[in-house]
Amino acid sequence: MKILFFGDIDGKIGRRAVAEVLPIWKKEYSPDIIIANADNVTHGKSINKKHFEFFKDLGVDIFTAGDHTLERKETLELLEDKSFSILRPANFSGKEPGEGVRVFEISQKKLLVVSLLGRVFIDKELNSPFEIVDKILNKYSLEDFDAIFIDFHAEATSEKSALAWYVDGRVSAIVGTHTHVQTADERILPKGTAAITDVGFCGASDSVIGLDKEMIIEHFLTDKGFKMNIPESGPVQVNAVLIEINNKKAKKIIRLAKHINIL
């Protein structure tokens, strides 16, 4: 089984870039399942129905989320409807709509996908991702699936690395998202779990993690607030990973990065 996973798709420029690159990578790598993090898809905050359908038409099968999941009313409506393959973090502490873990059957493969949110440097009321992942993996066994895949949307490298070691051998792959910077630490852990601290993002290269660079510099100089001002044209990076799984264990994880220009 081949899983192609796209890091955080950020705004219009990110959507356009993925739309250009995805058909190329589908042809080159022939993935069985395509997953994307949708935490920043619609103007930097979560995903609306129009953009969900845009990516479904392109071939994205499943969408994971993060800290912006609940900030768009339309996303809440999508989460309540199980016909939309969008997950919200499983470790939210309240009674949020939707699911953080779901079974999917795609391309004759049975896959369990889990979305989790980190607690370090994240200003949210959250349950421990370590405790929640234990509850999930006590309920669902890797033996019952072709693969178990986790997107851990977290800020701290240490938290992401620790969770990867914690689930080694119990899941097929765990990938980090949220920082928008691709890390060069992709690896197969000793018990067969593919891991990377952060896949990176799909968005404006000449920016500060996707936002207008001059605006963010001004923020650091003056402590003034800022808006989600995302460039709509210029150089773009598309970051992803391709993971190959055989007999439930990861055999290969490859970082993918493509730089293009959006006019």
C-alpha positions as CSV (number, residue, x, y, z in Angstrom):
1,M,0.0,0.0,0.0
2,K,1.2,3.5,-0.8
3,I,-0.1,6.5,1.1
4,L,0.5,10.0,-0.2
5,F,0.1,12.6,2.5
6,F,0.1,16.4,2.0
7,G,1.1,18.7,4.8
8,D,-1.0,21.7,5.8
9,I,-2.6,23.2,2.6
10,D,-2.5,27.0,3.2
11,G,-4.9,29.3,1.6
12,K,-5.7,29.9,-2.1
13,I,-2.0,29.8,-3.2
14,G,-1.6,26.4,-1.5
15,R,-4.8,25.1,-3.1
16,R,-3.7,26.1,-6.5
17,A,-0.2,24.6,-6.0
18,V,-1.5,21.3,-4.9
19,A,-4.0,21.2,-7.8
20,E,-1.0,21.6,-10.1
21,V,1.3,19.1,-8.4
22,L,-1.1,16.3,-7.4
23,P,-1.8,15.0,-10.9
24,I,1.9,14.8,-11.5
25,W,2.6,12.9,-8.3
26,K,-0.4,10.6,-8.8
27,K,1.1,9.6,-12.2
28,E,4.6,9.2,-10.9
29,Y,3.9,7.4,-7.6
30,S,0.5,5.7,-8.1
31,P,-0.7,6.1,-4.5
32,D,-3.5,3.9,-3.2
33,I,-4.7,6.5,-0.7
34,I,-4.3,10.3,-0.6
35,I,-4.6,12.2,2.7
36,A,-4.2,15.9,3.3
37,N,-4.1,18.1,6.3
38,A,-7.0,20.7,5.9
39,D,-6.4,22.9,8.9
40,N,-5.5,26.0,6.8
41,V,-7.2,25.3,3.5
42,T,-9.9,28.0,3.5
43,H,-8.2,31.4,4.0
44,G,-5.9,29.9,6.6
45,K,-8.6,28.5,8.9
46,S,-10.0,25.0,8.4
47,I,-12.0,24.0,5.2
48,N,-15.4,24.8,3.7
49,K,-17.6,22.6,1.5
50,K,-16.5,24.2,-1.7
51,H,-12.8,23.5,-1.1
52,F,-13.6,20.1,0.3
53,E,-15.3,19.2,-3.0
54,F,-12.4,20.8,-5.0
55,F,-9.9,18.5,-3.4
56,K,-12.1,15.4,-3.5
57,D,-12.4,16.0,-7.3
58,L,-8.6,16.1,-7.5
59,G,-8.4,12.7,-5.7
60,V,-7.9,13.5,-2.0
61,D,-9.6,10.7,-0.1
62,I,-9.3,11.8,3.5
63,F,-8.7,15.1,5.4
64,T,-7.2,15.5,8.8
65,A,-7.3,18.7,10.9
66,G,-5.8,20.7,13.7
67,D,-6.1,23.7,16.0
68,H,-8.3,25.7,13.6
69,T,-10.9,23.0,13.2
70,L,-13.6,24.7,15.1
71,E,-13.1,28.2,13.9
72,R,-15.3,28.0,10.8
73,K,-19.0,27.2,11.2
74,E,-19.2,25.5,7.9
75,T,-16.5,23.0,8.9
76,L,-18.6,22.1,12.0
77,E,-21.5,21.3,9.7
78,L,-19.2,19.1,7.5
79,L,-17.9,17.3,10.6
80,E,-21.5,16.4,11.6
81,D,-22.1,14.8,8.3
82,K,-20.3,11.4,8.0
83,S,-20.5,11.5,4.2
84,F,-17.6,14.0,4.4
85,S,-14.3,12.3,5.1
86,I,-13.0,15.0,7.4
87,L,-11.6,14.2,10.9
88,R,-11.1,16.6,13.8
89,P,-8.5,16.0,16.5
90,A,-9.6,13.0,18.6
91,N,-8.3,14.6,21.9
92,F,-10.6,17.7,22.0
93,S,-11.9,17.8,25.5
94,G,-15.5,18.7,24.9
95,K,-18.4,17.3,22.9
96,E,-17.3,18.7,19.5
97,P,-19.0,17.5,16.4
98,G,-17.4,14.8,14.2
99,E,-14.9,12.1,14.8
100,G,-11.2,12.0,15.5
101,V,-10.7,8.4,14.3
102,R,-12.4,6.6,11.5
103,V,-12.2,3.4,9.5
104,F,-11.9,3.8,5.7
105,E,-12.1,1.2,2.9
106,I,-10.4,2.6,-0.2
107,S,-8.8,0.9,-3.1
108,Q,-9.6,-2.5,-1.5
109,K,-7.5,-1.4,1.5
110,K,-8.8,-1.1,5.1
111,L,-7.3,1.8,6.8
112,L,-7.7,3.4,10.3
113,V,-6.9,7.1,10.3
114,V,-6.4,9.1,13.5
115,S,-6.2,12.9,13.9
116,L,-4.5,14.2,17.1
117,L,-3.5,17.7,18.4
118,G,-0.5,18.4,20.5
119,R,-0.7,20.2,23.9
120,V,2.7,21.9,24.1
121,F,2.5,25.6,23.1
122,I,-1.1,25.0,21.9
123,D,-3.7,27.3,23.6
124,K,-6.6,24.8,23.7
125,E,-8.3,22.7,26.3
126,L,-7.2,19.2,25.3
127,N,-7.0,15.7,26.6
128,S,-3.6,14.0,26.5
129,P,-2.8,12.7,23.0
130,F,-0.9,9.9,24.7
131,E,-3.9,8.8,26.8
132,I,-6.3,9.1,23.8
133,V,-4.1,7.2,21.5
134,D,-3.9,4.4,24.0
135,K,-7.7,4.3,24.2
136,I,-7.9,4.2,20.4
137,L,-5.3,1.4,20.0
138,N,-6.9,-0.6,22.8
139,K,-10.1,-0.6,20.8
140,Y,-8.6,-1.0,17.3
141,S,-5.8,-3.5,16.6
142,L,-3.3,-3.1,13.8
143,E,-4.1,-6.8,13.0
144,D,-7.5,-5.8,11.8
145,F,-6.3,-3.3,9.2
146,D,-4.0,-3.0,6.3
147,A,-2.6,0.1,8.0
148,I,-3.1,2.6,10.9
149,F,-2.2,6.2,10.1
150,I,-1.8,9.1,12.5
151,D,-1.6,12.8,11.8
152,F,-0.2,14.5,14.9
153,H,-0.8,18.2,14.5
154,A,1.6,19.7,17.1
155,E,4.1,22.5,17.7
156,A,6.9,20.9,19.7
157,T,9.4,18.6,18.1
158,S,9.8,16.8,21.4
159,E,6.1,16.0,21.8
160,K,5.9,14.7,18.2
161,S,9.0,12.6,18.6
162,A,7.9,11.2,21.9
163,L,4.5,10.1,20.6
164,A,6.1,8.5,17.6
165,W,8.3,6.3,19.8
166,Y,5.3,5.6,22.1
167,V,3.2,4.1,19.2
168,D,6.1,2.4,17.4
169,G,4.9,-1.0,16.3
170,R,1.3,-0.3,17.1
171,V,0.6,1.9,14.0
172,S,2.0,1.8,10.5
173,A,2.8,5.5,10.3
174,I,2.7,8.8,12.3
175,V,3.4,12.1,10.6
176,G,3.7,15.5,12.2
177,T,2.0,18.7,10.9
178,H,1.4,22.3,12.0
179,T,4.9,24.0,12.0
180,H,4.8,24.4,8.2
181,V,8.5,23.5,8.0
182,Q,9.5,20.2,6.6
183,T,12.0,18.3,8.7
184,A,14.7,16.0,7.5
185,D,14.2,13.2,10.0
186,E,12.0,10.8,8.1
187,R,12.7,7.2,9.3
188,I,11.3,3.8,10.0
189,L,11.4,3.1,13.8
190,P,12.6,-0.2,15.1
191,K,9.2,-1.9,15.3
192,G,8.1,-0.8,11.8
193,T,6.4,2.5,12.2
194,A,7.2,5.3,9.7
195,A,7.7,8.7,11.3
196,I,8.6,12.3,10.5
197,T,8.5,15.2,12.8
198,D,6.8,17.6,10.3
199,V,5.8,17.0,6.7
200,G,5.9,20.8,6.0
201,F,3.2,22.7,4.3
202,C,1.8,23.7,0.9
203,G,1.9,27.4,0.7
204,A,3.8,30.6,-0.1
205,S,7.6,30.2,0.1
206,D,8.4,33.9,0.4
207,S,6.5,34.2,3.7
208,V,6.7,33.5,7.4
209,I,5.1,30.0,7.6
210,G,2.6,31.0,5.0
211,L,1.7,34.6,6.1
212,D,2.8,37.9,4.7
213,K,6.4,38.3,5.8
214,E,6.4,42.1,6.2
215,M,3.3,41.9,8.4
216,I,4.8,39.3,10.7
217,I,8.1,41.2,10.9
218,E,6.1,44.2,12.0
219,H,4.4,42.1,14.6
220,F,7.6,41.0,16.1
221,L,9.0,44.6,16.1
222,T,5.9,46.2,17.6
223,D,3.9,43.4,19.3
224,K,0.9,44.6,17.3
225,G,-1.7,42.0,16.3
226,F,-2.0,40.7,12.8
227,K,-4.6,39.2,10.4
228,M,-4.4,35.9,8.4
229,N,-2.9,37.7,5.4
230,I,-1.8,34.9,3.0
231,P,0.0,35.8,-0.3
232,E,-2.0,34.7,-3.3
233,S,0.8,34.5,-5.9
234,G,4.5,34.0,-6.2
235,P,6.9,31.1,-5.3
236,V,5.1,28.1,-3.6
237,Q,6.3,25.0,-2.0
238,V,4.3,21.7,-1.9
239,N,5.5,19.3,0.8
240,A,4.3,15.8,1.3
241,V,5.5,12.3,2.1
242,L,5.0,9.0,0.4
243,I,4.8,6.0,2.7
244,E,5.0,2.4,1.5
245,I,3.4,-0.2,3.8
246,N,3.6,-4.0,3.5
247,N,2.1,-6.5,6.0
248,K,1.0,-3.6,8.1
249,K,4.5,-2.3,8.7
250,A,6.2,0.6,6.9
251,K,8.9,-0.3,4.5
252,K,9.7,3.2,3.1
253,I,9.0,6.9,3.8
254,I,10.1,9.5,1.3
255,R,10.0,13.2,1.7
256,L,8.5,15.0,-1.3
257,A,9.0,18.7,-2.0
258,K,8.3,20.7,-5.2
259,H,8.7,24.4,-5.8
260,I,6.6,26.1,-8.4
261,N,5.5,29.6,-9.2
262,I,1.8,30.7,-9.0
263,L,1.0,33.8,-11.1
